[in-house]
């Protein structure tokens, strides 16, 4: 008679205990088992009772919050690197991208969409192959990973261009025109390098092209637009699922023509209300505006930074490749403006900053605020169950958060630890 199989250590399993796990709209005291071998979240019962596995180590998180890693769906750059930049030798692009990923993951952002603004076709052709989904390597020490590029333009309204150079904007009439702009190899593939395109649905002949783009697994967002509610509704019917930086670079709400904002209250029959990005950085939106949007459609709210390459840098004047011209952006504190104007030029905030502003102003709970940067963007990006989750089988991308009080006694969240694919890659206070 043989002896019973005994649990074996040395399997890369970590047990995180004494922590509050983000579960839906609640924070629940529970343990979480993860594997550095698979990079996945485990079912503790199956690991122990079926696989006879014991954790290699148990870590007491002392009651802190354990959240899925953050997802930023609109990041133009950070720490001095602008995704909309070409180099004579594009190996330098990869070097700068790797450096950004290493620094970005320390802010709690474990996945993101590198965003390229309205540019000439040759720039798209050069940079987009470097920005496609990078998770296939599953190397935790590579830092934050791309889930695919976000092309914010150039198919935008000249009347709502924001800081996008009008000379770079285009109005495609055929699918080939879109392919030629971005490069055919960047709009096809399994998956294609492009994950999301922001466009203005009122441009001539663009609506019939949307179903073909969706059939290629490219997601569509409406932004930089003067579209009426009716045109925006047709775009939803044609496959669009999101609104880019709600309230910014779009027609304001009018009681007889609600425009894109009307979609938060009522979408076409059989079409779900769209997701929407909010730049809750204390600059782009009034606190009351944030609360209105949240109350109108909480399950669609996604916090984004819209951060530029000045994020993480000192105040000063910085060059910016802006389509056909070389402009400059002035950074004063958290505010970025196009030099010589009062036009806001993106953000210099980190996503955890946006979460804290949102918590202060929206009336949302901590769990609800964290959902805006985890499970909700994961659903929008169609990666739910893999990203933005603490359920079994999800990627073990995690953020450990501590609740602290600011000088006004308001509770804020602080990033204490970050885990990527089951390995700790950042711990506050340690090099």
N, C-alpha and C positions, 0 to 999 in steps of 0.2 A: 504494500500500500504506500503510494508516494505521499510526500509531504505537501501541504498547501503552498501555493505560490506566495512569496513574500514581496511586499512593496519594495521597490528599488529606487534609490536616489540617483542623481547624476543625469537628469533628463531635461534640464533647462526650465523646469517649472518654478514659477514664483507665485507665492500666495500673498496677496495684499489684504491685510486685515485691519479691523477697527477703522473703517472708513465709511463715508456716506456716498453711495453710488447714485449716479444720475439714472433714474428709471422713469421714463415718461415725464410727467409733471411733478415728480417727487424726488426727494433725496432719501435713500433707504440705507440703513445700516446693514451691511453685508460684506462678505469676503469676495474677492475676485481672483481667480486662478488664470495665469497667462503662461505662454510658452515662448521662450526665446528661440527654440528650434524651429517652430512653425510660424512664429510671429503672430499667433492667433490667441484669442480668448477661449478658455477651456470651460467645459462643464465639469465642475469639481467632483460631482458624484460619479460621473462616467470615468474621469481620470483615476479616481481612487478605487472605486469598487469594480470597474470593468478592466481598467488598465493596471491596477495595483501600483499606482504611481504616488509617490510622496513628493512634496515640494522640495526643491533644492534649498530654498530659503523662504522664510516668512518675514514680511516687513510690516511693522505696525505703523500705520499712517496717523495715529493719534487723533482720530476723529475728523480729519480733514476731508474735503470733498474730492471724490475721484470722478472725473469727467472724461468722456471721449476727447481725443485730440480735436483742436479747433480747425475749422475749414474756412478759408477766406476766398470768396468767389470773385474778388476784384482787387487785384494787387498789381499796380503798374511797375513796382520796383521797391527797393529799400536798401539801406546801408550803402548808398552810393552807386548802386547798379540799376539801370533803367532797361527793362526788357526790350524797349523800342530803340535799340542801338545796334549798329553794325560795326564790326572791326575788320581791318585789313586781313587779319588772321583770326578766323572765328573760333579757334581754340581758346583765345582770350575770353570769348563770350562764355564758353563752358567753365573756365576757371572762375570767372566772376559769379556765374550761376551757382556753382558749388559753394562758394563763400557765402552767398546770400542764404542758401538752404541751411547751412550750418548755423547761421545767426538767427534766422527766422524761427527755427524749431524751438529755440530757447524762449520765445515769447508765447509758446503754447500752440502755435499754428503748425500742425503736423502735415496738413495737406492744403493745397491752394490752386487757384487758377492764375497762372502768370498772364497778365493782361497787356495786350499790345494795342496802342491807340491808333488813330487814323494816320496811315503812312502810305508811302509810295509802294507799288507792288514789289519792287526789288528788295525792300526791307522785309516785307512779309516772307518772301521766298527764302531769304537768308536766315531769319531767326526762328520761324515757326518749327522747323525740324528739330530744334534744340529744346522746344518747350512742350512736347507731347507728354503723355502719361509716363511717369518714371518709376512706377511702383513695381515693375517687373523685376528689378534688381533686388528689391526687398532687403536693402542694406540699411540697418538702423542708423549707422554712423554717417550716412549720406545726408542726414538732416531731413528737413521738410521735403515732401514730394509733390511734384506736379500731377494734377489729375487731368491735365490737358489745357491747352491755351484758350484764353478768352480774347476774342477780337472785338474790341469796342470801336467799331467803324471798319471801313470808311463809309459805310452805307447809312449816313446820318443826315438829318435835316440841316441845311445851311443856316436856317433861322434859329436853331437850337444847338449850335455847335459847341457852346461853352468855350474851352480853350483849344479845341481841335481846330487845326488850320483848315479854313474853308477850301483852300486850293487843293487839299488832299481828299476831299469828300467826293464820292461817286454815287451814281444811280444806275444799278445794273438792270439790264433788260433781259438777260438770258442767264441760265445756269453757268454757261461757259464764261460769261463775264465775271461771275463770282470766282470760278476756278482760276481764271487768268489773274485775278487780283491777288488771291492768297497763294496760288500755286496748286495745281491739280493734286499733287501728292499730299498736300496739307488738308484737303477736304475729303479725302477718301482713305480707306484703310480700316482695319479692325483692331482697335479703334483708330480714327484719324487723329492727327496731332491737335486739331481744333476741337474743343469740347463745347464752346459757347460762342455765339455771335450776337452782339448788340446791334440792332438796326432800327431804322425809322420806317414803320409800315406804310406811311403815306407816300413814299417814293413811287414814281410811276413803274408799273409792271413788276413790282417786287413781291406782292402777295402770292401770285401763282408759283413762285419759286420756293416758297417756304416748305411745302410738303416734301419736295425732293431733298432739301437739306436735312429735314428730320429723318428721312429714310436712311441717311448716312450716319445716323447716331449723333448728329450735331444739334445741340439745344439752342433755342432761340429766345432772345430777350428783347423787349421793346424799350428804346431809350433815345435820348437826344432827338426828340420828336415833337411835332405840333399835331399829332394825330387826334382826330375826334374820337369820341367813345365808340361810334359806329365802325370806324376804320380799325381801331384797336380790337374791337370784338371780332372782326373778320380775321385779324391776325391770330387771335386765339384759336379760332376755328381751323385756321390753316396750320397750326402747330406750335405757335409761340406759347411759352409757359411761364415767363418771368418779366418783370419790369426792372430795368437798371436804375440804380440810385433814385428811388422814388422822390418826387417833388423837384429834383434838380434836373435842369436841361429838358423841361417839358412844359407844355401849356398848363397854367394853374387851373384849379377847380373853378368852374363857373356853374351856377345853378341851372342853366339851360344847356350847357355843354360840359359835362364833367370830365371829358377827355380820358386819359389813362387812369386817373384816380378813381373814376367811376367803376372800373373793373373790380376794385376791392369790395364794393358793395353788391355788385350784380354782374355776372358774366353771362355769355350766351347760353341758352338751354343746352344741357349735355356737356358743357365745358366747365371744368373747375376754375375757380378764381385763381389768378396767377400768383406765383411767388413774387416777392418784391425785395429789393435791396434797400437798406437804410444805412446812411453814413452818420452814425450817432457819435460824432467826434466833438460835439460842443460848438461846432462852427457852421456846418452845412445846414443844420436843421434846428428850429426852435424846440425846446422841450415839449411844448404843447402839441406841436406837429408830430413828434415821435409818438406821443400818447394816442393821438387820433388814429394814426396808421396802425398801431398795435391793436387797439380796440376794434378797429374795423375788420382786421383779418389776421388774428394772432398766429394761426397755423401756417401762414405764408410768409412770415417775417424772417428775413435773413440779414444779419448785420454784416456789413462789409467795411473795409477801411478805405478803399480807393486810394491807397497810399502811393506816393511817388517815391523816387529814389532818394529824396531828401529825408525820408523817415529814418531816424536813427543818427542823423548828422546834426552838426551845429548850425546856428543861424548863419545866413549868408545869401549870396546870389549864385545860383547854379545854372549851368547850361541845360537845355532840354531840346532833344530832337523832336521837332513838331512838324511832321510831314515834310513839306518842301522847304521849310525854313528852320533856322537855328534860333530858338527863342531862349529866354532866361526866366527862371522862377525865383522869386524872393521868399525866403523862409524867415519869418519873424515869430519866434515861439512855435506854437502849433499851427500857425496860419501860413498857407502858401498862396501866393498871388502871382499872376502873370505880370512880369515886369512892365511898368508903365501903365497899369490898369488896376481896377478894383476887382477883376475877375478871379474868383477862387480857382486854384489850379490843383485840385485833388487834395489829399490829406497827408499828414505826417504822423498819424496816430497808429498805434498797434491795436490789434483786435481786442486784447484784454481791456484797453482803455475804452473802446466802444461798448463793450459789455458792461463796464462799470457806469458809464454815462447812461446807458439804457436802463440799468437797474434803478438808478436814481430818479429817472424821469417817467418811465413807462407805467409803473405800478405792477410790473411783472415780478414773480417770485424768482429766486435764484435759479431754480430748476428750469423755469420757463425762459429766463434770459440765456442760460447755457444752451437750451435747445436751438436758439437762433443762430448759433455758430457750430452746431454739431448735427443733430438729427434732421433738422429742417433743410439745411443746405445739402445734406446727403440724399434726402428724398428728391430734391430738385435736380441734383446731378445724377440721379438714378444709380447711386452706389450704396443705398441703404442696405443694412445687413453686413456690409463690409467696412464702411467708414461711418463715423458719427454714432456708434453704438457700443454698448457694453455687453451685448448678448453673445452667447456662445457662437463661435465661428467668425466673429468680426475681427478685423485687424486690431492687435493690441497696441493701438496708438492712444496714449492716455495723458491726461494732465492732472496733477495733484494741486489743489487750490486751497489756500488758507483765507479765511474771512478775517479782515482787519478793519479797523475804524480809521477814517481820515480825520482831519483836524476839526471837522464839523460833527463828528460822531456818526457819520454815515458809513454803513458797512460797505467795503469794497472787497473784491477778490484779487488775490495775488498769486501769481504762478510760482509754485515752490519746486515742482519736479515735472519733467516731461519724459515720457516713455515712447519709444518708437519700435514697432514690431517686437514687443516683448522685452526690450532692453532699455534701461534708464540712460538717457542721453544728456540730461541736464538736471542739476540739483543746485538750487539757490545757495550761494555762499561757497560753492566749490568750483574750482577751475576745471 
